[in-house]
Amino acid sequence: MNFAEQLMALRKQRGWSQEELGSRVGVTRQTVSKWEMGQSTPELEKLVELSRLFDMSIDRLVGLEEAKERSTPWEEMKHASGTRPCGVFYEYVSPIKVFGLPLVHVRMGYGPQLAKGIIAIGNCAVGVVAIGGCSLGLISLGGVSLGLLLALGGVGLGLFALGGLAVGGFAVGGCAVGQWLAIGGGAFSNYLAIGGGAWSRGLAVGGSAIGHIAVGKQDASGVFAFLRENEHRIEDIWFTVKQEFPHMWDWVRNVIQWALS
């Protein structure tokens, strides 16, 4: 494979445009185009920069030294990562930019690789939509997820949070802590908590419930406590709820009915 073919293949493997490659080595898109068409060759200084960028010798880059193993692009990327344990083995940067950020940025590999874009995917990701082991965004999905609007993850923090541990305005998870609503095995909320164990300064509904109004299957403790075994009428309980919390969501009546059944 000659230099022009090699350069084009390496660029496409990384998902770069000619303009992006040019910006990385300090030349114009037209210069990169001429290199790939075989109309010109880089100066020694640019060859050195290209060899560093693609992590290969100049001899191999210009086609004088064939790689010993060239079975698949994936194996080549693994070989490169073997020489740089903390290096990126895959990166894609969209040529389209919004407010100075790429529309899509994918950056994955060994170590804390950070992807930043409108849509960001990586070991760590920051974006409007962020997906990664650790992610921060308006909408965020990840092992540890922080979302200004929606967060889904093992640990999720956001206005709407779903996760093993969920903390937010509205939280659903194994352990859920919510300002207005918490649903989970253990649920804690200022307004409404629903769960196996439910604790709330407002209404708590669950197996064991502690709250200003508490409705429980096994235990209930509060200013107004309703236990299933006492066979309270749903109409009476719902009247009390509406008296204390006039803006309580109507669907909660069905949840209370379920707890008493």
C-alpha positions in Angstrom: 0.0 0.0 0.0 1.5 3.3 -1.0 1.5 6.5 1.1 -1.7 8.0 -0.5 -3.7 4.8 0.0 -2.3 4.4 3.5 -3.2 7.9 4.5 -6.7 7.7 3.2 -7.3 4.3 5.0 -5.9 5.6 8.3 -8.0 8.7 8.2 -11.2 6.8 7.4 -10.6 4.2 10.1 -10.7 7.1 12.6 -13.8 8.7 11.1 -12.0 12.0 10.3 -12.7 14.3 7.4 -9.9 15.7 5.3 -10.4 19.0 7.1 -10.1 17.4 10.5 -6.9 15.6 9.6 -5.5 18.8 8.2 -6.3 20.7 11.4 -4.5 18.1 13.4 -1.3 18.5 11.4 -1.6 22.2 10.5 -2.4 22.0 6.8 -5.5 22.8 4.7 -8.1 20.3 3.5 -6.8 20.9 -0.1 -3.3 19.8 1.0 -4.6 16.6 2.5 -6.7 15.9 -0.7 -3.5 16.3 -2.8 -1.7 13.9 -0.6 -4.4 11.3 -0.9 -4.6 11.7 -4.6 -0.9 11.3 -5.0 -0.4 14.7 -6.4 2.0 15.8 -3.7 3.8 14.4 -0.7 4.3 15.9 2.8 7.4 17.6 3.9 9.6 15.7 6.5 8.2 17.8 9.3 4.6 16.8 8.4 5.5 13.2 7.9 6.9 13.2 11.5 3.6 14.7 12.7 1.6 12.1 10.8 3.6 9.2 12.1 3.1 10.5 15.7 -0.6 11.0 15.0 -1.1 7.5 13.7 1.4 5.9 16.0 3.5 4.2 13.3 6.9 4.6 11.8 7.5 6.8 8.8 8.7 3.8 6.8 5.5 2.0 7.4 3.5 5.2 6.7 5.0 5.7 3.3 4.8 2.0 2.4 8.4 0.9 2.8 7.7 -1.4 5.7 4.6 -3.7 5.7 2.9 -4.4 8.9 3.5 -7.9 10.2 -0.2 -8.4 11.1 -2.9 -6.7 9.1 -5.9 -8.9 9.5 -8.6 -6.4 10.6 -8.8 -2.7 11.6 -9.7 -3.9 15.1 -6.5 -5.9 15.4 -4.5 -2.9 14.3 -6.2 -0.7 16.9 -5.4 -3.3 19.6 -1.8 -3.3 18.4 -1.7 0.5 18.7 -3.3 0.4 22.2 -0.6 -2.1 23.3 2.1 0.5 22.7 -0.1 3.2 24.4 -2.1 1.6 27.2 -4.0 4.8 27.8 -4.5 5.7 24.2 -7.7 6.0 22.3 -8.6 3.0 20.2 -11.6 4.6 18.6 -12.6 8.2 18.0 -15.1 9.8 15.7 -15.6 13.6 15.6 -18.5 14.9 13.4 -17.5 17.6 11.0 -20.7 19.4 11.8 -20.4 21.7 14.8 -23.0 23.5 16.9 -21.9 26.3 19.2 -18.3 25.2 18.7 -19.0 21.6 19.7 -19.1 18.6 17.3 -22.6 17.3 16.7 -21.4 13.8 17.5 -18.2 12.9 19.4 -17.4 9.3 20.1 -14.2 8.6 22.1 -13.6 5.2 23.6 -10.5 3.4 24.8 -8.3 2.6 27.8 -8.3 5.2 30.5 -10.5 8.2 31.2 -11.3 9.1 27.6 -13.6 12.1 27.5 -16.1 12.7 24.7 -17.5 16.2 24.4 -20.2 17.1 21.9 -23.9 17.7 21.4 -24.2 13.9 21.4 -21.3 12.4 23.3 -20.4 8.7 23.7 -17.3 7.6 25.6 -15.8 6.2 28.7 -16.6 9.7 30.1 -19.1 11.8 28.2 -20.3 15.4 28.5 -23.0 16.7 26.1 -26.6 17.6 25.6 -27.1 13.8 25.2 -24.3 12.0 27.1 -23.8 8.2 27.1 -20.9 6.7 29.0 -19.5 5.0 32.1 -19.6 8.5 33.6 -21.9 10.9 31.9 -23.1 14.5 32.3 -25.7 16.1 30.1 -29.2 17.4 29.6 -30.1 13.7 29.0 -27.6 11.4 30.5 -27.2 7.6 30.4 -24.3 5.8 32.2 -22.9 3.9 35.1 -22.8 7.1 37.0 -25.2 9.5 35.3 -25.9 13.2 36.0 -28.6 14.7 33.9 -30.1 18.2 34.2 -33.3 16.8 32.7 -33.1 13.0 32.6 -30.6 10.6 34.2 -30.5 6.8 33.7 -27.8 4.8 35.3 -26.5 2.6 38.1 -26.3 5.9 40.0 -28.7 8.6 38.5 -29.0 12.2 39.5 -31.3 14.5 37.7 -34.7 16.2 37.6 -36.0 12.8 36.4 -33.7 10.1 37.7 -33.8 6.3 37.2 -31.2 3.9 38.6 -30.1 1.6 41.3 -29.6 4.7 43.3 -31.7 7.5 42.0 -31.7 11.1 43.3 -33.8 13.9 41.8 -37.0 15.8 41.6 -38.7 12.6 40.5 -36.7 9.5 41.3 -37.3 5.8 40.5 -34.8 3.1 41.6 -33.8 0.5 44.1 -33.2 3.3 46.5 -34.9 6.5 45.4 -34.7 10.0 46.9 -37.0 12.5 45.3 -38.1 16.0 46.1 -41.6 15.5 44.8 -41.8 11.8 44.0 -39.8 8.7 44.9 -40.6 5.2 43.9 -38.4 2.3 44.9 -37.5 -0.5 47.3 -36.6 2.2 49.7 -38.3 5.6 48.9 -37.7 8.9 50.5 -39.5 12.1 49.5 -40.8 15.4 50.7 -44.1 15.0 49.0 -44.9 11.5 47.9 -43.0 8.2 48.5 -44.1 4.8 47.2 -42.1 1.7 48.0 -41.4 -1.4 50.1 -40.3 1.0 52.7 -41.7 4.6 52.2 -40.7 7.6 54.2 -42.2 11.1 53.4 -42.9 14.4 55.0 -46.1 14.3 52.9 -47.8 11.0 51.8 -46.1 7.6 52.2 -47.6 4.5 50.6 -45.9 1.1 50.8 -45.2 -2.1 52.8 -44.0 0.0 55.7 -45.0 3.6 55.5 -43.9 6.6 57.6 -45.3 10.1 56.8 -47.6 12.9 57.5 -50.2 10.6 55.9 -49.1 6.9 55.9 -50.8 4.0 54.1 -49.1 0.7 54.8 -49.6 -3.0 54.2 -47.7 -4.1 57.3 -46.9 -0.9 59.2 -48.1 2.7 59.1 -47.0 5.6 61.2 -48.0 9.2 60.9 -50.4 12.0 61.9 -52.9 10.1 59.7 -52.1 6.4 59.6 -54.0 3.8 57.6 -53.2 0.1 57.9 -54.5 -2.5 55.5 -55.7 -4.8 58.3 -58.0 -2.1 59.7 -60.0 -2.2 56.4 -60.3 1.6 55.8 -62.4 2.8 53.0 -60.6 4.2 50.0 -63.0 7.1 49.9 -62.1 8.2 53.5 -58.4 7.9 52.9 -58.6 9.8 49.6 -60.7 12.5 51.2 -58.0 13.0 53.9 -55.2 13.1 51.3 -57.0 15.8 49.3 -57.7 17.8 52.4 -54.0 17.8 53.4 -52.6 17.9 49.9 -55.1 19.4 47.4 -52.7 19.1 44.4 -52.0 15.4 44.9 -52.0 13.6 41.6 -55.3 11.6 40.9 -53.4 8.4 39.9 -52.2 8.1 43.5 -55.7 7.0 44.5 -55.1 3.8 42.5 -51.8 3.2 44.3 -53.5 3.6 47.7 -56.2 1.2 46.5 -53.4 -1.3 45.6 -51.8 -0.9 49.0 -55.0 -1.7 50.8 -55.9 -4.7 48.6 
